[in-house]
Amino acid sequence: MAAKPKPGKKLWSGRFAEPVSELVKRYTASVRFDRRLASHDIRASLAHARMLRAVRILTAADLKAIERGLSRISREIEEGRFRWSLAAEDVHVNIERRLIALVGEAGKRLHTARSRNDQVATDLRLWLREAIDEIGGLLRKVQRGLLDQAEKHAATVMPGFTHLQVAQPVTFGHHLLAYFEMLERDRSRLADCRRRVNCLPLGAAALAGTSFPIDRARVARELGFDAVSENSLDAVSDRDFAIEFCACAALAMIHLSRFSEELILWSNPRFGFVALPDRFCTGSSIMPQKKNPDVPELARGKTGRVAGDLVALLTVMKGQALAYNKDNQEDKEPLFDAADTLRDTLAVFAELIAGIEVNAAAMQAAAKEGFATATDFADYLVRKGLAFRDAHEAVARAVRFAEKSGMGLEDLPLEAMRRFSSQVEKDVYRVLTPEGSVASRSHLGGTAPVQVRAAIKRARKSLRAGPLA
């Protein structure tokens, strides 16, 4: 039975004449946050060990001992019995030390033909690949919630805004589909990102590869990687995949933040368009009547964190010469935070969206404010033969007159309307209703209820067949 390593002794300590100070140990240790890579580290170590056996670097007895030891370590971690040590620096050394304690010499041989540099890069890619798959599923769940609400309200008229001013009538279903499209692009970006994540760095060793006759393709197959990194220097130093994911996460959070802003506005009594479920709101410690939209507000705030995670990673990488540098230890916390925050926000929003109650009457009343059908009036005059710029001028004058008179365009008598254009006839009133306005926009991408329902049908199909489906 091999002797256990001395407590606190570094795996690389033979080079040094004095031990690392306690302050430096605490400053450089990453086990507090990288321990979440444990299952991926064990999985990659098993694939590495089996490859070493296949190329006759390990004996059958060595492999059997390593498999037995890693299986026990996996159980200890799952059951919360594993003793994590700050002195062991990181997840990799913690697991290796425990393995050596359990199986002796065979455990010492596991690290043949690899380095912590390619080891951590592999673990991180395995973890992120799994996170992307989970996030992709949550994106679909949120999208399905949007489609369900859009289907209920394909014909529910509301004001559309530009500059937060009433612009033209749209339907609530059409409005929700805009967020579906944003999240669909997010899914596509994540799928594209995943393809670049899914490249095996193991085998690059510290930076130059290894002199042992390894079979990287075998490891890639066992771990489900689509490709093997072509350059050992790049393999250990690349964090593009983490930066790219954080960029995808930041943009997805920005989309959720924009939706949050609208939910906050719509649930305000001045709008009164929607009511959020009570379980997603809070009250006030002093004002009994308050129902605060805390979840959308917090999602809006957390978006800044994820954008910050992206900037942090970009800054970590910006000045690094090849190959691996200790700076890269700082890649994990922003990456983990971005993934966790996006995942949790999506999970909450999937349930929140399903519980939104729509006040269709308030939406319809608001759609009649602000002269939302003015463009329809102009289009009407164009169809009567006026050039658009002339029609635009005539309607602008009509709006000014109606505003001074305290009326909507649809309330103006025919005689008053004809003061601005002799082309106006009785049929003008059909285009001045919000319902008539939205129904007239019946083309691909338009807000007509028939087009909204067709778009929902196409969207449901894309969810079944699209990226990360």
N, C-alpha and C positions, 0 to 999 in steps of 0.2 A: 504494500500500500504506500503510495507516494506521500511525502510530507506535504502538509497544507502550507500555502504561502503565508508568510508572516503578515499579521494584520497591518494595514496601512502601507505596505510596501507596494510601490508602483511597478507595473509590468515592464517599465523602461528604466528603472532606477539604477541599474548597473553602471550607467554612464556618469552618475552624479556623486559628488563627495559629501553632500549634505542633503537632508530631507527637505521636502517642500514645506514652506511655512503654513501654519494653520490658516492664516489670512488668505494666502494664495489658493489654498485648497477650496476655501469657501467661494472665492471670487471666480475660480475657473471651473468649478464643478457644474455639470449640466443635468445631473441625474434627477434633480427636482422636477424638470419639465420633459426631459427626453425619455423618461421611463415609460411613457405612453407608446414608445416604439418597440416595447419588449416582445410582443407576439410576432412582430415583423422581423425583429432581429433573430429570434429563434427559428422562424421559418426559413430565413435566408441562410442561417448557419447550417441547418439540416441539408439544404440543397447543396451548399458548399461542401459539406462533409461527404455526401453521397458522390459528388463529382470527384473529390479527392480519392475516394475508394475506387471509383471506376477507372481512374488513371493510375492506380496502384501506388499512390502516395500514402494512403492509410491502409491498414490491414482490416480485415473483416471484423476482427475483435475490437479494434479501435472504433470503427463505425458503430458497432452494436453498443459499445459503452457510451459513446457520444449521444446516440439516439435515446438511450435509456436516461441519461443524465438530463438532456434537454427536455424530455417529456416530464420528468419530475419537476424541473424548474418551472415549466409552463403551468403545472398544477399548483405549485406553491404561489405563483403570481396570481393566478385566477382566484385562489382561495384566500388571498391576502396574508399568506404566511411567509412570503419572501422578505428577507431582511435587506433593505436597500441601504447602501453605505455611501456616505458623502466622500469618504476617503477613496473610494473606487472611481470617482470622477463622473462616470456616465453609465448609461444603460448597458453598453457593450462590455465594459470591464466588470461591472457587477455580475452579469450573467456568466462571463468567462471564469471569474474567480469561483463562483459557486459550482460551475461545471468541474473545474479542476479539483475542488474540495470533494466532489461526489465521485468522480471517476479517475482522478489521478492523471497519469501520463497521457492518456488518450485525450483528455481535455486540453492539455498543453499543445497537442499537435493540431488542434482544430484551426488555429490561426495561420497555419502554413499557407502561403501563396495568397494572402490577403492582408489588408491594412485596415485600421479603423477609418481611414479616408474613404476607401471604396465601400467599406461596410456601412458607414452611416449614410452615404449617398444612396445605397441600395435600399436600406431601411426606410429612408425618407420617401423615396419614390413608391415603395410598396404601400406605405401609410397614405400618401396623397392620392394614389390611384383608388384606394378604398373610399377615401373621403369624397372624391369627385363622384363616384358611383352613388354614394348616399345622397349627396347634394342634388345630383341629377334627378333622383327619385322624388325628392322634396319639391324641386322646381315643377315637376309634372303634377304633383298634388296641388300646388298653388294654382297652376294653370287650369286644372280641372275645376277648381273652385270658382275661378273667374268665368269659365265657360258656363258653368251651371247658373251663376247669377246673370250672366249676359243673356242666356236663353230665356230666363224668366222675364227679362226686361228689354227684349229686342225691340219693342215698340214704345217703351217708356221714354217720353220726350223730356229733355233737359236742355238748359242753355250750354252751348259750347263757348269756351273763353279763349281770347288771346289778350295778352297783357293783363290778365285777370279781369277783363271787361267783357261784357256780353258780346258775343260775336255772331254766331248762327246757331239755330237749333240742331241738336244731335240727339241720338238715343243713348240711354244709359248703357245699354248693351254694347253699342259701338264704342263708347268711352272705355268700358272695361276691356274690350278686345285690344285696345292700344297697349295696355299693360301685358296682355297675353303675348303680343308681338315682341315686346321688350324682353320678356322672360324667355321667349323662344330663341332669340338671338343669344341670350345668356347660356342656354342649353347647348347651342351650337358651338359657342366659344369654348365651353368646358369640354365638349367632346373632342374638339381640335386640340386643346391643351392636353387632354389625357393621352393622345397619341404620342406627344413628345415626352410626357412623363414616363411612358411605358418602354423605356430603353434601359437595359441593364448596364450599370457601371462596374459591378463586381468583376474582379479580374484585373482591374487597373492597378490594384495594390496601392502603394503609397502615392505614386505618380508615374512610374515608368513601366508598369507591368511587372511580370514575374518571370523568373528563370525556370519555374516548374512547368511541366507539360499539361497545363490546365485545359479544360473543355468548357469554354464560356457558353457555347450554344446549348449545351446540356443543362446548365444552370438556368439559362433564360427560359428554356422550355418548361422546366419544373416550376419556375416561379411565375410563368404566364407573361413574360415580357415578349413584346413583338420584335425587338431588335436588340443588338449589342452595341455599346458605344465603340466608335471607331478610333478614338484617340484617348490614350490613358491619361494624359494631362488634363484634357477637357472633362473626362469622366469624373474625376475626383473634385474638380474645382467648379464645375457648372452648377449654378443655381437658377438658371433661366427658367426652368420648369416651375420653381417656387414663385419667382417673380411673376411669371405669366399667370399662374393660378391666382395670386393676390390681385392682379389687375382684373381678372374675370370676376373675382369676388367683390372687389370694390365697385365695379360697374353694376353688378347685380344688386348690391346694396343701395346704390344710387337710384336704381329703378324702384326698389321697395320704398326708399325714402320719398321719392316723388309721389308715390301712391299714398304714403303716410300723410304727407302734407295735404292731399286732397281729402282724405278721411277726416283729418282734423278740421278742415274748413267746412266740409259737408255736414259734420255732426254738430257744428256750432249752431245755436238757435237762429242766428241771422240767416243761415242757409236752411237748416232743417231738412236736408236732403236724405240723410241716413241716420239711423240709430245703431250704435255699436253695442254688442252684447255686454251686459253688465260685468261678466267675468273678465273682460279685457279692459275695464276702466277702474278708476279709484275715486274716492270722495275726498273731501277737504276736512282737515282737523278743526276748522273754524266755521266754514260755510256749508250748512247742511244740504243745500240744494245742488252742490257741485257734482258733476259726473265728468271726470277728466279723462281724455283719451290717452292714457299713459303709454299704452303699448305702441301706437303709432309714433308718439313723441319720442319714446326711447329708441325705436328703430331708426328714426331720423337722426338721433344723436349718435347711435352706434355706427352709423355710416361713416362718421368722421374717424372712428377708430380703425375701421378696415382700410379706408384711404390712407391713414397713417401707417398701417402695417405695410402697405405697398411702398410707400416712401422710405420706410425704415429698411426694407430689403434692398431697394435700389441703392440706398446710401451705403449699406454694408458692402455691396459688391463693387462700387464705383472705382475704388482705388487699388484693387487687389491684383498683384502680379501672379502669374502662374507659379505653383499649382495651388495646393490646399494651404489655407492660412487659418489661424485660430479665429479670425473674424467670423468665419462661417458657422461657428457655434451659435452666433446671434441670428441665424436664419430660422430657427425652429419656433421661437416664441411668437414672432409676428405671423408666421405661416399657420401655426396652430390656432392663434387667436382669430385670424381671418376666416379659417374654415369653421371654427366653433361658432363664431358670431353669425355667419351666413346661415349655417345649418339651423341654429336655434331660431333665428328670425323667420326663416322659411317655415319651420314647424309651427310657430305661433300664427303666422299669417294664413296658413292653410285652414286652420280652425276659425280664425277671425273672419275671414272672407265668407265662409259658409254661414256665419251667424249674423251678417249684416242685414238690417231691415231697411227697406227703401220706402221713402215717403214720395210716392209718385205724384201726388197732388201738389206738393211743394215744388217739385221739379218742374212740373208743367206750368205752374203759376210763374215761376222764375223765368221760364222760356219765353213768356209773353212780355217780359220787361226788357228794356234796353234796345228796343227796335231790332230784335234779332232777325226779323224777316226782311230787313231792308235790302239785302242782296237779292232776295227772291223778287222783290219789287223791281229792282234794276234789271234782272234777267227777264222779267215779264215784258218790260219796255223794249228790250233788245229783240225779243221774239215778235214784237209789234213793228219792228223796223228801225228803231233808233240804234245809233252806234253806242257801244258800251260806255264810252266816256261821257257822252251826252246823257245817257240814262243815269249814270252815276251822279252827275250834277243835279239832275231833276229830283232824284230820290233824296239827295243830301238836303236840298231845299225843303222837300216835303217833311223830312225828319225834323228839321229846325222849326218848321211851322207847328208840327204835332207836339213837339216838346214844349213850345211856348203855350200851346193850347191845353196842355195837360192831358193829352190823349195818346193812344197808341196809333200806329199806322192803320191798323184794321178798324179803328173807330172813326177815322176821318170820313165825312160824307163824300160821295162820288164827285160832287161839284167842287169840293175843296181840292181833291186829288187832281182834277182836270186843270186846275190853275198851274200845275207844274208840268203837265204833258197832256196834249189833246188826244194822245193814243190810249189813255186809260178808259177801260170799259167796266161793266159790272162784274165781269169774270175775274177782276183783279183780286177780289176778296178771297178767292180760293187759294191763292199763293201766299196770302198774308197770315195764314194759320201755321203754328209750329208743326202740326201734323202734316199739313200739305207740304211744308218745306222739306221735312225729312223724307217723305215719301217720294219727292221728286228727284232725290239724289240716288237713283237706282242704277248704279254701275259698280264694277269691281272696286272694292275699297270704300264705297260710299256708305252713308249712314241710314239709308232706307231699311226698314225692318226686314224686307225680303232679302236684302243683301247681307244684313247682319246674321240672319239665320243660315244663309249659305256659307258665310265665313266661319260660323261656329262648327258647321259640319266638316269643313275642310280642316279646321284646327284640331278637332277630335281625331281625325285621321292622321294628322301629322304627329300627334302625341303617341300614337301607336307605332308609328314607323320611323320617327325622327331620331336625332342624335340621342345617345344614352337611353334609348327606349327600353 
